[in-house]
């Protein structure tokens, strides 16, 4: 049987039962659309996470104190005090691969200004912290090395803090108090919005490290050390140098575990990417179940079609049609239904991806491989689930088929 004849017979058969044909493909349409939409959401989420990690600085290395173990139970990271400002200053010369270094401390404070108050976090860090974390300003200036040396009572605020205390972000030159200590606002950070974990990145205050350490915390140990490598390619070299320098300063003997943890943005990015990729696979796997359900629907309808057209099959076989011609005819119908469902499903998937992106405020990314994979899967479903009904039709006895009522 020629391909043109197969097309004519298939078109005639499907036109006779338009509603049933559409309902048959509906499962495939939904399945393909769901797979494409889920993959687009997963890809968009992964891209968003990568962009947010990059916004923190692509060459960032963080050093934190190790966790304290009590009674065999390991506490949270940073629960022991092992890092000092002297450690941070020493790391500035640890390796040519290290570009910027800044110790960092944090305190949760009640900020007061203009008769209002707002509970927020104040971070103490060197001016180099702005370069390490790629922090831009929308107004004013950063604090300087001189401000750091004299522990000046100046600060740079996030947009959320500015609005909470003053109702506007035009606050350069205004004063606020952190506890009982007055600070002059010299800059406002450019807005960054929420992080991937939902944290408001504009709800913070930055001040010189010495100011926060001496005037607010009155401590000697530090919470973190932030570093920036000269380039992304030199991150491993910089991280190794940092680890070696700190082991030497902390006089850790060979074989003794570090009392600090060194992490890079590459480590964080790899973890986040792995997690989002696993989530994408999970979502696509769940959506693929719809395709299997659609395939079962095709097989069910094709079996009904074989039963309804038993006499027609008998006539075809009686006038010279071969069993393989009948097999091809019904298999071709199943494949056409599956492919039609796949094409319509692609359109549905693109639409769902756009709607999901707007609803979730996310840039969804529809990739060609995901579309091709979903379409290929739908075609395979048609062949797989259409094979049994087609084989059943091809194996009918012509005499029995002619006598079928």
C-alpha positions as CSV (number, residue, x, y, z in Angstrom):
1,X,0.0,0.0,0.0
2,X,1.4,3.3,-1.0
3,X,1.9,6.2,1.5
4,X,-0.6,8.4,-0.4
5,X,-3.3,5.7,-0.1
6,X,-2.5,5.4,3.6
7,X,-2.9,9.1,4.0
8,X,-6.3,9.2,2.2
9,X,-7.7,6.2,4.1
10,X,-6.5,7.7,7.5
11,X,-7.9,11.1,6.7
12,X,-11.2,9.6,5.7
13,X,-11.4,7.5,8.9
14,X,-10.5,10.4,11.2
15,X,-12.9,12.8,9.6
16,X,-15.8,10.4,10.1
17,X,-15.3,10.6,13.9
18,X,-13.9,14.1,14.5
19,X,-14.9,14.4,18.1
20,X,-13.6,11.0,19.0
21,X,-10.3,11.7,17.2
22,X,-9.9,14.9,19.1
23,X,-10.6,13.3,22.5
24,X,-8.2,10.5,21.6
25,X,-5.4,13.0,21.1
26,X,-6.3,15.1,24.1
27,X,-4.2,12.9,26.5
28,X,-1.2,13.4,24.2
29,X,-1.8,17.1,23.9
30,X,-1.9,17.6,27.6
31,X,1.1,15.3,28.2
32,X,3.3,17.1,25.7
33,X,2.2,20.5,26.9
34,X,2.8,19.5,30.5
35,X,6.3,18.2,29.7
36,X,7.3,21.3,27.8
37,X,5.9,23.6,30.4
38,X,7.6,21.8,33.3
39,X,10.9,21.7,31.6
40,X,10.6,25.5,30.8
41,X,9.8,26.3,34.4
42,X,12.7,24.1,35.6
43,X,15.1,25.7,33.1
44,X,13.9,29.2,34.1
45,X,14.4,28.4,37.8
46,X,17.9,27.2,37.2
47,X,18.8,30.2,35.1
48,X,17.3,32.5,37.8
49,X,19.4,30.8,40.5
50,X,22.5,31.1,38.4
51,X,21.9,34.9,37.8
52,X,21.4,35.5,41.5
53,X,24.6,33.6,42.4
54,X,26.5,35.6,39.7
55,X,25.1,38.8,41.1
56,X,26.8,38.0,44.4
57,X,30.1,38.0,42.5
58,X,31.4,35.2,40.3
59,X,34.8,35.0,41.9
60,X,33.7,35.1,45.5
61,X,35.3,32.8,48.1
62,X,33.9,32.7,51.7
63,X,35.6,31.4,54.8
64,X,33.6,30.6,57.9
65,X,34.4,29.1,61.3
66,X,33.8,25.3,61.6
67,X,30.9,23.8,63.5
68,X,31.1,23.0,67.2
69,X,30.3,19.4,68.3
70,X,28.8,18.8,71.7
71,X,27.9,15.3,73.0
72,X,28.4,13.9,69.5
73,X,25.9,16.4,68.0
74,X,27.4,18.7,65.4
75,X,26.0,22.3,65.7
76,X,25.5,24.8,63.0
77,X,28.3,26.2,60.8
78,X,30.2,29.0,62.5
79,X,29.3,27.9,66.0
80,X,32.9,28.1,67.2
81,X,35.1,31.3,67.1
82,X,38.2,30.6,65.1
83,X,38.6,33.5,62.7
84,X,40.0,37.0,63.5
85,X,40.5,40.2,61.7
86,X,44.2,39.4,61.7
87,X,43.4,36.3,59.7
88,X,41.6,38.3,57.1
89,X,44.4,40.9,56.9
90,X,47.0,38.0,56.4
91,X,44.9,36.5,53.6
92,X,45.4,39.7,51.5
93,X,48.9,38.4,50.8
94,X,48.1,34.7,50.7
95,X,48.4,34.5,46.9
96,X,48.6,36.6,43.8
97,X,45.3,34.9,42.8
98,X,43.5,36.8,45.6
99,X,42.3,40.3,44.6
100,X,40.1,41.6,47.5
101,X,39.7,40.5,51.1
102,X,37.2,41.7,53.7
103,X,36.3,40.4,57.2
104,X,32.6,40.6,57.9
105,X,30.5,40.7,61.1
106,X,26.7,41.0,61.5
107,X,24.4,42.2,64.1
108,X,20.6,42.4,64.3
109,X,19.7,45.9,65.5
110,X,16.8,48.2,65.9
111,X,17.2,51.2,63.6
112,X,15.5,54.4,64.5
113,X,14.9,57.6,62.5
114,X,12.3,60.3,61.9
115,X,10.1,58.8,64.7
116,X,10.1,55.4,63.1
117,X,11.9,52.2,63.9
118,X,12.9,49.1,61.9
119,X,14.6,45.9,62.9
120,X,17.2,44.9,60.4
121,X,20.8,43.5,60.0
122,X,23.8,45.7,60.0
123,X,26.9,44.3,58.3
124,X,30.4,45.4,59.1
125,X,32.9,45.0,56.3
126,X,35.9,46.7,54.7
127,X,35.2,49.0,51.7
128,X,36.5,46.1,49.5
129,X,33.3,44.3,50.3
130,X,31.5,46.4,47.7
131,X,33.9,45.1,45.0
132,X,33.7,41.5,46.2
133,X,29.9,41.3,46.3
134,X,29.5,43.6,43.2
135,X,27.3,46.1,45.1
136,X,26.2,49.2,43.2
137,X,24.8,52.4,44.6
138,X,21.8,54.3,43.4
139,X,22.7,57.4,45.4
140,X,25.6,58.7,47.4
141,X,29.0,57.1,48.0
142,X,30.7,54.2,49.7
143,X,32.6,54.6,52.9
144,X,36.4,54.8,52.5
145,X,39.5,53.3,53.9
146,X,39.8,56.4,56.1
147,X,36.3,55.8,57.5
148,X,37.5,52.2,58.3
149,X,40.6,53.4,60.1
150,X,38.8,55.9,62.3
151,X,35.7,53.7,62.9
152,X,33.6,56.4,61.4
153,X,29.9,56.4,62.2
154,X,28.7,56.3,58.6
155,X,26.6,53.8,56.7
156,X,25.1,52.7,53.4
157,X,21.5,51.5,53.6
158,X,19.4,49.3,51.5
159,X,16.2,50.6,49.8
160,X,13.9,48.6,52.1
161,X,15.5,50.2,55.2
162,X,15.3,53.7,53.7
163,X,11.6,53.4,52.9
164,X,10.8,51.8,56.3
165,X,12.5,54.7,58.2
166,X,12.0,57.7,55.9
167,X,9.3,56.7,53.4
168,X,11.7,57.4,50.5
169,X,15.1,56.3,49.1
170,X,16.3,59.9,48.9
171,X,18.0,59.7,52.3
172,X,21.6,60.6,51.7
173,X,22.7,63.1,54.4
174,X,20.0,61.9,56.8
175,X,20.8,60.4,60.3
176,X,19.6,57.2,61.9
177,X,20.5,55.5,65.2
178,X,21.5,51.9,65.6
179,X,20.6,51.3,69.2
180,X,22.0,54.4,70.9
181,X,24.7,55.1,68.3
182,X,24.0,57.8,65.6
183,X,25.1,57.1,62.0
184,X,25.2,59.4,59.0
185,X,23.7,57.9,55.8
186,X,26.2,58.5,53.0
187,X,24.8,56.1,50.3
188,X,21.9,54.0,49.2
189,X,22.4,50.6,47.6
190,X,20.9,49.8,44.2
191,X,17.8,47.6,44.6
192,X,18.3,43.9,44.2
193,X,14.9,42.4,45.2
194,X,14.4,39.0,46.7
195,X,16.9,36.2,46.6
196,X,16.1,32.7,45.4
197,X,15.2,31.8,49.0
198,X,12.8,34.7,49.3
199,X,15.1,36.9,51.4
200,X,14.9,40.7,50.9
201,X,18.3,41.7,49.7
202,X,17.6,45.4,50.3
203,X,16.8,45.0,54.0
204,X,20.3,45.7,55.3
205,X,22.8,48.3,56.4
206,X,26.5,48.4,55.6
207,X,29.0,50.1,57.8
208,X,32.8,50.1,58.3
209,X,34.0,46.9,59.9
210,X,35.8,48.6,62.8
211,X,32.7,50.6,63.6
212,X,30.4,47.6,63.9
213,X,33.0,45.4,65.6
214,X,34.0,48.0,68.2
215,X,30.9,50.1,68.8
216,X,28.1,47.6,68.3
217,X,29.4,44.1,68.9
218,X,32.5,44.8,71.1
219,X,34.0,41.5,70.1
220,X,37.2,40.2,68.6
221,X,36.2,37.2,66.5
222,X,34.5,37.5,63.1
223,X,31.7,35.7,61.5
224,X,33.1,35.4,57.9
225,X,35.9,36.4,55.6
226,X,35.0,37.3,52.0
227,X,37.6,37.1,49.2
228,X,37.5,37.7,45.5
229,X,39.9,35.8,43.1
230,X,41.6,37.7,40.3
231,X,39.5,35.7,37.8
232,X,37.1,32.8,37.7
233,X,39.9,30.5,36.4
234,X,42.1,31.3,39.5
235,X,39.4,30.5,42.1
236,X,40.9,27.0,42.9
237,X,44.4,28.5,43.3
238,X,43.1,31.2,45.5
239,X,41.0,28.8,47.6
240,X,44.0,26.5,48.1
241,X,46.2,29.3,49.2
242,X,43.6,30.6,51.7
243,X,43.3,27.1,53.2
244,X,47.1,26.7,53.5
245,X,47.5,30.1,55.0
246,X,44.8,29.6,57.6
247,X,46.1,26.2,58.6
248,X,49.5,27.7,59.1
249,X,48.2,30.6,61.2
250,X,46.0,28.3,63.3
251,X,48.9,25.9,63.8
252,X,47.0,22.8,62.6
253,X,49.2,19.7,62.4
254,X,49.1,17.5,59.3
255,X,46.1,15.2,59.4
256,X,44.2,17.5,61.8
257,X,40.9,18.7,60.3
258,X,40.4,22.4,59.4
259,X,38.7,24.5,62.0
260,X,37.3,26.6,59.2
261,X,35.4,26.0,56.0
262,X,36.3,27.5,52.6
263,X,33.6,27.7,49.9
264,X,33.5,29.2,46.5
265,X,30.6,30.5,44.4
266,X,31.3,27.6,42.0
267,X,30.5,25.1,44.8
268,X,27.3,26.9,45.6
269,X,26.4,27.2,42.0
270,X,27.0,23.5,41.4
271,X,24.8,22.6,44.4
272,X,22.0,24.8,43.3
273,X,22.2,23.6,39.7
274,X,22.2,20.0,40.7
275,X,19.1,20.6,42.9
276,X,17.2,22.5,40.3
277,X,18.1,19.9,37.6
278,X,16.8,17.2,39.9
279,X,13.6,19.2,40.4
280,X,13.3,19.6,36.6
281,X,13.6,15.9,36.0
282,X,11.1,15.2,38.7
283,X,8.6,17.6,37.2
284,X,9.1,16.3,33.7
285,X,8.7,12.7,34.9
286,X,5.4,13.5,36.6
287,X,4.2,15.3,33.4
288,X,5.3,12.3,31.3
289,X,2.7,10.2,33.0
290,X,0.1,12.2,31.1
291,X,1.7,11.0,27.9
292,X,1.4,7.4,29.0
293,X,-2.2,8.0,29.9
294,X,-2.7,9.5,26.4
295,X,-1.1,6.5,24.8
296,X,-3.5,4.2,26.7
297,X,-6.3,6.3,25.4
298,X,-5.1,5.9,21.8
299,X,-4.8,2.1,22.3
300,X,-8.3,2.0,23.7
301,X,-9.9,3.9,20.9
302,X,-8.0,2.0,18.3
303,X,-9.3,-1.3,19.7
304,X,-12.8,0.1,19.5
305,X,-12.1,1.2,15.9
306,X,-10.9,-2.3,15.0
307,X,-14.1,-3.8,16.5
308,X,-16.3,-1.3,14.6
309,X,-14.5,-1.9,11.3
310,X,-14.2,-5.6,11.5
311,X,-16.4,-6.1,8.3
312,X,-14.4,-3.5,6.5
313,X,-11.2,-5.3,7.4
314,X,-12.7,-8.6,6.2
315,X,-13.7,-7.1,2.8
316,X,-10.1,-5.6,2.4
317,X,-8.6,-9.0,3.1
318,X,-11.0,-10.8,0.9
319,X,-10.3,-8.6,-2.2
320,X,-6.5,-9.1,-1.9
321,X,-5.2,-6.8,0.8
322,X,-2.4,-8.4,2.8
323,X,-2.2,-8.6,6.6
324,X,0.7,-6.2,6.6
325,X,-1.4,-3.6,4.6
326,X,-4.0,-3.7,7.4
327,X,-1.3,-3.5,10.0
328,X,0.2,-0.5,8.4
329,X,-3.2,1.2,8.0
330,X,-4.1,1.0,11.7
331,X,-0.6,1.7,12.9
332,X,-0.5,4.7,10.6
333,X,-3.7,6.0,12.1
334,X,-2.4,5.7,15.6
335,X,0.8,7.5,14.7
336,X,-1.1,10.3,12.9
337,X,-3.2,10.8,16.0
338,X,-0.1,10.8,18.2
339,X,1.8,13.3,16.0
340,X,-1.2,15.6,15.7
341,X,-1.5,15.5,19.5
342,X,2.2,16.2,19.8
343,X,2.0,19.3,17.5
344,X,-1.0,20.7,19.4
345,X,0.7,19.9,22.6
346,X,3.7,22.0,21.6
347,X,1.5,25.0,21.2
348,X,-0.2,24.3,24.5
349,X,3.2,23.9,26.2
350,X,4.5,27.2,24.9
351,X,1.4,28.9,26.1
352,X,1.5,27.3,29.5
353,X,5.2,28.2,29.9
354,X,4.3,31.9,29.2
355,X,1.4,31.9,31.7
356,X,3.5,30.1,34.4
357,X,6.3,32.7,33.9
358,X,3.9,35.6,34.5
359,X,2.2,33.9,37.4
360,X,5.5,33.0,39.1
361,X,7.3,36.2,38.0
362,X,9.9,34.0,36.4
363,X,11.6,34.0,33.0
364,X,10.7,30.6,31.6
365,X,13.1,29.1,29.1
366,X,11.7,26.8,26.4
367,X,14.6,24.9,24.8
368,X,14.5,23.2,21.4
369,X,15.8,19.9,22.8
370,X,12.9,19.8,25.3
371,X,10.4,20.4,22.5
372,X,12.0,17.8,20.3
373,X,12.1,15.3,23.1
374,X,8.4,15.8,24.0
375,X,7.4,15.4,20.3
376,X,9.6,12.3,19.8
377,X,8.1,10.8,23.0
378,X,4.6,11.4,21.7
379,X,5.5,9.7,18.4
380,X,6.9,6.7,20.2
381,X,3.8,6.5,22.3
382,X,1.7,6.4,19.1
383,X,3.7,3.5,17.7
384,X,3.9,1.6,21.0
385,X,0.3,1.8,21.9
386,X,-1.0,1.5,18.4
387,X,0.9,-1.6,17.6
388,X,-1.3,-4.0,19.5
389,X,-4.6,-2.9,17.9
390,X,-3.0,-2.8,14.5
391,X,-1.6,-6.3,15.0
392,X,-5.0,-7.5,16.2
393,X,-6.7,-6.1,13.0
394,X,-4.1,-7.7,10.8
395,X,-4.5,-11.1,12.3
396,X,-8.3,-11.2,11.8
397,X,-9.6,-14.2,9.8
398,X,-11.3,-12.8,6.6
399,X,-14.2,-15.2,6.8
400,X,-14.9,-14.5,10.5
401,X,-14.5,-10.8,9.8
402,X,-17.1,-10.9,7.0
403,X,-19.6,-12.7,9.2
404,X,-19.1,-10.3,12.1
405,X,-22.2,-8.3,13.1
